Amino acid sequence: QVHMVESGGGLVQAGGSLRLSCAASGTIVSINAMNWYRQAPGKQRELVADITSGGTTNYADSVKGRFTISRDDAKNTVYLQMNSLKPEDTAVYYCHADYMDRRGWNNAWGQGTQVTVSS
């Protein structure tokens, strides 16, 4: 079984920055896409950014130019650098990955990390 462990959330003032990390552990053959989602109170979970195994990235319009997703395949880790944070970025952030293990393709979620941006 693969576990995704997130870190880096916290409280920051508007205009500040945070860097989230998410490390996958377990018997992993390879990882395909890695993603960051977020869910604010009373709202549906939304895709924030994703990165393919080839390094192609995609961002939600609301974070383009402010957030950067990256990955370190040697560490099975995905990062989300968040700059110029706004109060509307406040949410629980979840990482997600599509991976292959001995049984085939599967996917896993992190436990979530709280990001709070004060005005």
PADOGU-616824 format. One record per residue (C-alpha): residue number from 1; residue in three letters; y, x, z. Coordinates in Angstrom, 1 decimal. Example, Ala and Ser with C-alpha at 12.3 -4.5 7.8 and 13.67 -1.06 7.14 Angstrom:
PADOGU-616824
<1 'ALA' <-4.5 12.3 7.8>>,
<2 'SER' <-1.1 13.7 7.1>>,
end
This chain:
PADOGU-616824
<1 'GLN' <0.0 0.0 0.0>>,
<2 'VAL' <3.5 1.2 -0.9>>,
<3 'HIS' <6.4 1.0 1.6>>,
<4 'MET' <10.0 1.1 0.8>>,
<5 'VAL' <12.3 2.4 3.6>>,
<6 'GLU' <16.0 2.0 3.3>>,
<7 'SER' <18.9 3.7 5.1>>,
<8 'GLY' <22.6 4.2 4.9>>,
<9 'GLY' <24.0 0.7 5.6>>,
<10 'GLY' <26.8 0.1 8.1>>,
<11 'LEU' <30.3 -1.1 8.7>>,
<12 'VAL' <33.1 0.3 6.6>>,
<13 'GLN' <36.7 -0.7 5.9>>,
<14 'ALA' <37.8 -2.1 2.5>>,
<15 'GLY' <38.3 0.8 0.1>>,
<16 'GLY' <35.7 2.9 1.8>>,
<17 'SER' <32.3 4.3 0.6>>,
<18 'LEU' <28.7 4.1 1.6>>,
<19 'ARG' <25.6 5.6 0.2>>,
<20 'LEU' <22.3 3.8 0.4>>,
<21 'SER' <18.9 5.5 0.1>>,
<22 'CYS' <15.5 4.0 -0.4>>,
<23 'ALA' <12.3 6.1 -0.3>>,
<24 'ALA' <8.9 4.9 -1.5>>,
<25 'SER' <5.8 6.1 0.3>>,
<26 'GLY' <2.1 5.5 -0.3>>,
<27 'THR' <-0.4 6.2 -3.0>>,
<28 'ILE' <1.9 6.1 -6.0>>,
<29 'VAL' <0.8 7.2 -9.5>>,
<30 'SER' <4.2 6.5 -11.1>>,
<31 'ILE' <7.3 4.4 -10.6>>,
<32 'ASN' <8.9 2.5 -13.4>>,
<33 'ALA' <12.2 0.6 -12.8>>,
<34 'MET' <13.9 0.9 -9.4>>,
<35 'ASN' <16.5 -1.7 -8.4>>,
<36 'TRP' <19.1 -2.7 -5.8>>,
<37 'TYR' <19.6 -6.3 -4.9>>,
<38 'ARG' <21.9 -7.9 -2.3>>,
<39 'GLN' <22.0 -11.2 -0.5>>,
<40 'ALA' <25.1 -12.6 1.2>>,
<41 'PRO' <24.9 -15.4 3.8>>,
<42 'GLY' <24.4 -18.7 2.1>>,
<43 'LYS' <24.0 -17.2 -1.4>>,
<44 'GLN' <21.0 -16.3 -3.6>>,
<45 'ARG' <19.8 -12.8 -3.9>>,
<46 'GLU' <21.4 -11.0 -6.9>>,
<47 'LEU' <20.7 -7.9 -8.9>>,
<48 'VAL' <23.3 -5.2 -8.2>>,
<49 'ALA' <21.9 -2.3 -10.3>>,
<50 'ASP' <18.8 -1.0 -11.8>>,
<51 'ILE' <17.6 2.3 -13.3>>,
<52 'THR' <14.6 2.8 -15.6>>,
<53 'SER' <12.2 5.7 -15.4>>,
<54 'GLY' <14.1 7.2 -18.3>>,
<55 'GLY' <17.4 7.0 -16.4>>,
<56 'THR' <19.0 4.1 -18.2>>,
<57 'THR' <21.2 2.1 -15.8>>,
<58 'ASN' <22.5 -1.4 -15.6>>,
<59 'TYR' <25.0 -2.9 -13.3>>,
<60 'ALA' <26.3 -6.4 -12.3>>,
<61 'ASP' <29.8 -7.0 -13.6>>,
<62 'SER' <31.1 -7.3 -10.1>>,
<63 'VAL' <30.2 -3.6 -9.2>>,
<64 'LYS' <30.7 -1.8 -12.5>>,
<65 'GLY' <32.9 1.2 -12.2>>,
<66 'ARG' <32.5 1.2 -8.4>>,
<67 'PHE' <28.8 1.6 -7.7>>,
<68 'THR' <26.4 4.2 -9.1>>,
<69 'ILE' <22.6 4.1 -9.0>>,
<70 'SER' <20.5 7.2 -9.3>>,
<71 'ARG' <17.0 8.3 -8.5>>,
<72 'ASP' <15.0 11.4 -7.5>>,
<73 'ASP' <11.5 11.1 -8.9>>,
<74 'ALA' <10.3 14.1 -7.0>>,
<75 'LYS' <11.1 12.3 -3.8>>,
<76 'ASN' <10.3 8.7 -5.0>>,
<77 'THR' <13.8 7.8 -3.9>>,
<78 'VAL' <16.5 5.6 -5.3>>,
<79 'TYR' <20.2 5.8 -4.3>>,
<80 'LEU' <23.2 3.5 -4.5>>,
<81 'GLN' <26.6 5.2 -4.1>>,
<82 'MET' <29.1 2.5 -3.4>>,
<83 'ASN' <32.8 3.3 -3.7>>,
<84 'SER' <36.0 1.2 -3.4>>,
<85 'LEU' <34.1 -1.3 -1.3>>,
<86 'LYS' <35.5 -4.9 -1.0>>,
<87 'PRO' <34.8 -7.5 1.6>>,
<88 'GLU' <32.9 -9.5 -1.0>>,
<89 'ASP' <30.4 -6.7 -1.1>>,
<90 'THR' <29.2 -7.6 2.4>>,
<91 'ALA' <25.5 -8.5 2.2>>,
<92 'VAL' <22.1 -7.3 3.1>>,
<93 'TYR' <21.0 -4.8 0.4>>,
<94 'TYR' <17.4 -4.6 -0.7>>,
<95 'CYS' <15.7 -2.0 -2.8>>,
<96 'HIS' <12.8 -2.8 -5.1>>,
<97 'ALA' <10.5 -0.8 -7.3>>,
<98 'ASP' <7.8 -1.4 -9.9>>,
<99 'TYR' <5.1 1.1 -9.4>>,
<100 'MET' <1.5 2.0 -10.5>>,
<101 'ASP' <-1.2 2.8 -7.9>>,
<102 'ARG' <-4.9 3.1 -8.2>>,
<103 'ARG' <-5.2 -0.7 -8.7>>,
<104 'GLY' <-2.6 -0.9 -11.5>>,
<105 'TRP' <1.0 -2.1 -11.6>>,
<106 'ASN' <2.6 -3.7 -8.6>>,
<107 'ASN' <6.0 -4.0 -6.9>>,
<108 'ALA' <7.5 -3.5 -3.5>>,
<109 'TRP' <10.6 -4.5 -1.5>>,
<110 'GLY' <12.5 -2.7 1.2>>,
<111 'GLN' <13.2 -4.3 4.5>>,
<112 'GLY' <16.9 -4.6 3.8>>,
<113 'THR' <20.0 -2.9 5.2>>,
<114 'GLN' <23.2 -4.5 6.2>>,
<115 'VAL' <26.5 -3.6 4.6>>,
<116 'THR' <29.6 -5.0 6.1>>,
<117 'VAL' <33.1 -4.4 4.6>>,
<118 'SER' <36.0 -5.3 6.8>>,
<119 'SER' <39.4 -6.3 5.3>>,
end
